[in-house]
Amino acid sequence: MVLTPPATLGGRLYHGGRCRKPFEPLATMPLTLLYRPTLLGLLLTSALTLADDMERGYDPSATHPDPTNGAIVLMDGRLSHPADATAAQWPAGKHLAGRHFKAGSGWWALACQDTCTLTATQLSLRHLKHPTYDGPSMPGQYLSWSPLPYQLDQPDAATSSNAVLLALFKPKPAQVALKLAPGPVKTWLHQGMDAYPVSQKKGTGSETVRIKLDKGIATIVPILADEPERHGETNQPTESLLELRAYGRKQNLGVVTFGIDGGMPLLAKSYLHWAGDLDGDGRLDLLLDQDQARGKLVLYLSSLAQAGELVGEAGAFNYIAPDDPGC
């Protein structure tokens, strides 16, 4: 006898062409099923699992939201090794929920040591289920890139020098045309530096960063939100606007979130990861972290600026893992 596992559709169980609600009384089931203990056990187990998942509002077949957005597929450079013991020997990479990415070429690594360089690299994929906070594992992918400069895919490379992998990205040719070449990339400030030139507004502790361009000066100024949120007894602001000032103009770059604690000074090296010229037009491009709690990396290019803007958003990486408790 061949047993066919029950299928589910719309909250009901299907078996042999017959629909049954998950908790249909046994008395209403065909008597023939009562004489098939293996099949009956399979039906009851599937029903209880389905009901438990539905009660939590969790669909184990669903994909996680795509963490990337824009004309450039962007990833932050924070790589780690898999927590899965069977995959511990894999190269350093990123374990993401969902199935959004395809292996292949066209990727670039932006990394800095004393200077910053671009390296053409290739994405490899492995299927690795991702844990969730209070439910069963869901589909996931483990992403790794090779080659990487300064051996940054090795576990001790980042701690043995000041080399830092800032971002991995892939332009979508149909949306943006970038003339990229391996080698040095024009850079004014980057996170591998010991310090940035900064100033502080009295009483806030937040830092304005000063970028000395080839011609002129640019600044990024944190401006505290007008309405603070109450956290415990501090009643401190938890958000700040970043204002870019360059070439005699100003542009609001949007909100930077401080994180769950609130009231923390916004330090320049925490929000500005890189300032340089990626698109080759001689004007300022930026790589910013706009969520101090979990990380939201945004790439701004001067060549994508709209009327009245200094830079335009080219790509963003904004990912909250399904096993993140949220606090």
N, C-alpha and C positions, 0 to 999 in steps of 0.2 A: 504494500500500500504506500502511495506517495502522498505525503502531507504537504499542503500548500499553505504557507503562512498567511494569516489574515492581513488584508490591506486596509488602510484608513482613508476616508474621504469625508470632509465636512463634519468631523467629530463623530462619525459612525464607523463601525467595523464591517468589513466585507469579507465573506468567505463563501466560496462556491456559488457566487452570484446572488447571495442573499444578504440583505442589509440588516444589521442589528445594532441598537444603541449600546454603548459601552456597559451599562449596568442592567441590561435586560434580564429579568428573572429567569432562573434556570428552568422553571416550570413551563415557560413559553418556548424553550428551545426544542428542536426536533429530538425525539427520544434516541435516535441513532447516535447523536453526539454524546449522550450520557454513557454510552458503551465504548467510547473511544477516549480513554483517560489522557493519552498523550495530546490529542487534539484539543480536548477540553482545557487542559492546563495551559496550552499555548494561547488559547483564546482569552482565558482569564488574566494571564500575565500581560498580554498586550493591552487588554482593556484597562488594567490598573496603571500601567506605565503611561498610557495615553492620557488618562484622567489626571494623573499627577502632573504631567507636563502642561496640560491645558490649564490646570488650576494655577500654576505659576506663570502662565502667559508666555511660555517658552516653546518655540518650535525648533527642534534640533536640526531640521533640514534647511532652516533659513540661513542666508548669508549675512555676514556683518556688513555694515555700511562701508562703501569705498572710502578709505582714508585720504585719498588724493583728489585734487580738484584743480583745474586750470589747463592752460595751453602747454604747460610743462609738468610732467609727472615728477613729483618731488618727494624725497624721503629725507628724514634727518639722518645724521651720520652716527647715531648711537647704536652700535652693534653689540651683540652678546651671543653667547653660546646657548644651544637649546637646553631647557631644563629637563627634557626627556632623557633618561639615562641611556636609552638605546641610540640616541643621536648625539651623544656628548662629544664625539670626535668630529662632528661636522665643522666646517669653517664658521667663523663668527658671522652672524647675519641678523635678520629680523624675522620673528615669528608673529605673523598676523592672522587674525581670524578672517574667514571668507575665502573666496576664490577669484580674486580680481586681476591677477597678474599673469603674464605669459613670459616664459623664458626667452632670452635672445639678446641681441646687441643693440646699440643705439644709446646706451647709458653712459653717463659721465660721473666721475668722482671729483668733487672739489675738496682738496685737502691742503693743509698748511703746516709748515714747520717754521723755518725762518722766513720763507716766502710761500706763496700759494701757487698751486699747480692744478691743471685739469688732466685727468687720465681717462682715456677711453676704456670702458669696462663692459662686462657681459653679465647678465642676470641668469642665475640658475635657480630652479625651483625644486622643492621636495614637498610632498603632501605630509602634513603633520597636524593632527587634530589639536584644537586649541581648547584649554579648559575654560569653564565659565564659573561665575561666582557662586551660584546656587543651583546649578543644573548639570546635565550631562555635557560632555565635550561636544564641540561643534566643528565643522570642517575648517581647516586652516592651511596655510602655506608657510613654508620656511624659505626665506629669500636670502641668497648670498651672491656676492659679486666678486669677480676676478678678471684681471688683476686689480689690486688696490695699492696705492703709493705708500711708501714707508712701512710696508708689511702690516698695514692696519687691520687686516683680517686675522692677525695672530693675537693671542690672548694678552700678551704682555707688551705689545708694541706701544700702546698709548701711554703706558706708565714709564717706559724706559727713555722717553724723549718728550719734547714738547709738541710732537706731531699730533694733529687733530683732524679727523674726518668730519667736515662740516655738513656735507650734503651729498646725496646721490640723486641724479635727475636724468630725465629723458624727454627731450622736446618732441612735441607732436608736429611733424612737418606741415600738416595741413592747416595748423593754427598759428605757428610761429616759425620764422626762419632765422636761425642763429648760425653764424659762421664760427664754429668752434674748432680748436686745434689743440692737440696734446702739448703740454708744457706750461710755462709760467702764465699766470693771468694777472692783469692789473689789479692791485690790491692796495687800499689805504689803511684799513684796520681789519684784524681778524682775531678770532677767539684764542688762537695759539700764542698771542702776545702776552707779555707779563702784565701790561696795564694799558688802559686807554687814557687819552687826555680828557678829563671830565671836570665839571663844576657842579656844585650842589646849591639848590635853592634853600635858603635858610629855613630850618624848621621841618623840612620834609625828609631829608636824607636821600632822596631820589637824585639820580645823576643824569645831567645833560652831557651828551658826548659830543666832542668837537672833532670834525673830520677835516683835515687839511688836504684839500684837493690840489690838483696841478694848477688850477686857476681858481683861487678863492677858498672860502671856508663854508662847510655845511655843518649844521647842528641837528641833533635829534633831541627834542625837549619833552620829557614826561610832564603832563598836565593832569593833576589829580581830578578825579570825577567830582562834580558838584555835590552829588548826594551820596554820602557814605552809607554803607550797609553796617548793621550792628552785629558785631561778633563778640559774644560774651559781654564784657563791660567796656570794651575799647571804643566802639563806635567809630572805627577808622575806615577810611576809603579802601575798597578792595579792587578798584579799577583805576586805570589811568589812560589818558589819551596820549598817543605819540604824535608829535608835530615835527615834520621835517621842514627845515628852513635852509634853502640853498638858492643860489643864482638870483637873489633878490625876491624870491617868492616863498610861500608857505603852503604846506599840504598836510591835512589831517590823515594819518595812516591808520586810524582806528584805535580800538580799545586793546589794552594789555591787561589781562586778568592776573591779579597777584597770587591767587590760590586760596585755599580754605581758611587760612589764618587771618588774612587781611592786615592792613596797617604796616606792611613790611616795606622798607625802602626799595625802590626799583633801581637796581644797579645796571650800569651801562653794559657790562659784559654778559649779563643775564639776558638782555633783550636784543642786543646787536651781536650777531654771530659773524657777520662779514660785511664789509663795505668796499666796493671795487667797481670794476667795469667789465661785466661778463659779456654784454652784447656788442662791445667794440665800438660804441659811438662816442666814446670820450667823456660820457657823463655818468653820474653816480647811480649804481645799482646796490640793492640792499638785501640781506638775508636776516630776517627778524624772527625771534621767538615771542609770540604774542599770548602765550598762556604759561605763566610761571609755575603752575601746579603740575600739569601733565605734558605740556609742550605742544605748541602749534607753530610750526615753521612755515614762514611765508617768504617767497622770493618776489622782489619788486624789480622791474626793469624799466629803465628810462625810455627805451624804445617802444614800450607798450603804454606810455602815458597818454591819457586822453586830454582834450582841451582843458587848460587850467591846472593840469597835474604836473608834478615833477617826475613821478614814477607810476607805473601801472602794475597791478597784481598779475604775476605770470603763473604762479602755481602755489599750492598750499598742501601741507601734510598735517592732518588733524585726526589723531587716533586715540580712542579710549578702548582698551582691551576689555573683552566681555567678562574677565575675571577680576577687573578693577572694582573694589568695593565702593568707590566713590567718596571716600573720606580718608 
